[in-house]
Amino acid sequence: MVAVIYTFIIAWLVTGLIFAIPFALTGAQHIPRVKAALSAGARLLVIPGAMVLWPWLLWRWTRAFDRKARK
């Protein structure tokens, strides 16, 4: 049972890292509440949070693109 939980956590974080890098480089500024461009240091700080919260951020990111497509 512990091995299954460990594998799930590792898979979650690896998937999060794969998502977090492009999100920090381009996607973070497309979310509506982030108005200013992010500095390089801020982008580095976004990566750990994006690794953990990647499903929610992916959902927000896709909603931001849907809003732009409707306009």
C-alpha positions as CSV (number, residue, x, y, z in Angstrom):
1,M,0.0,0.0,0.0
2,V,2.8,2.4,0.8
3,A,4.4,1.7,-2.6
4,V,1.2,2.6,-4.4
5,I,0.9,5.9,-2.5
6,Y,4.6,6.6,-3.2
7,T,4.2,5.8,-6.9
8,F,1.1,8.1,-7.1
9,I,3.0,11.0,-5.4
10,I,6.0,10.6,-7.7
11,A,3.8,10.4,-10.8
12,W,1.8,13.5,-9.6
13,L,5.0,15.5,-9.1
14,V,6.6,14.4,-12.4
15,T,3.5,15.3,-14.3
16,G,3.4,18.6,-12.4
17,L,7.0,19.3,-13.4
18,I,6.3,18.6,-17.0
19,F,3.3,21.0,-16.8
20,A,5.0,23.6,-14.5
21,I,7.9,24.6,-16.8
22,P,5.8,25.7,-19.8
23,F,3.2,27.2,-17.5
24,A,5.9,29.3,-15.7
25,L,7.4,30.4,-19.0
26,T,4.2,31.3,-20.9
27,G,1.0,30.4,-19.1
28,A,1.1,32.2,-15.8
29,Q,0.6,35.6,-17.4
30,H,-2.5,34.4,-19.3
31,I,-4.5,33.8,-16.1
32,P,-6.8,36.8,-15.7
33,R,-5.7,38.0,-12.3
34,V,-2.1,38.2,-13.2
35,K,-1.9,41.5,-15.0
36,A,1.9,42.2,-15.0
37,A,4.6,40.3,-16.8
38,L,6.5,38.0,-14.4
39,S,10.2,38.4,-13.8
40,A,12.6,35.4,-14.0
41,G,12.7,35.1,-10.2
42,A,8.9,35.1,-10.0
43,R,8.8,32.4,-12.7
44,L,11.1,30.2,-10.6
45,L,8.9,30.7,-7.6
46,V,5.8,29.6,-9.6
47,I,7.3,26.2,-10.5
48,P,7.0,24.4,-7.1
49,G,3.4,25.6,-6.6
50,A,2.5,24.7,-10.2
51,M,3.9,21.2,-9.7
52,V,1.5,20.6,-6.8
53,L,-1.6,22.5,-8.2
54,W,-1.2,21.5,-11.9
55,P,-4.8,20.2,-12.5
56,W,-6.4,23.4,-11.2
57,L,-3.9,25.6,-13.0
58,L,-4.4,23.7,-16.2
59,W,-8.1,24.2,-15.9
60,R,-7.6,27.9,-15.3
61,W,-5.2,28.2,-18.2
62,T,-7.6,26.5,-20.7
63,R,-10.4,28.8,-19.4
64,A,-8.2,31.8,-20.1
65,F,-7.7,30.7,-23.7
66,D,-11.4,30.0,-24.1
67,R,-12.2,33.5,-23.0
68,K,-9.8,35.0,-25.5
69,A,-11.2,32.8,-28.3
70,R,-14.7,34.1,-27.6
71,K,-13.7,37.7,-27.8
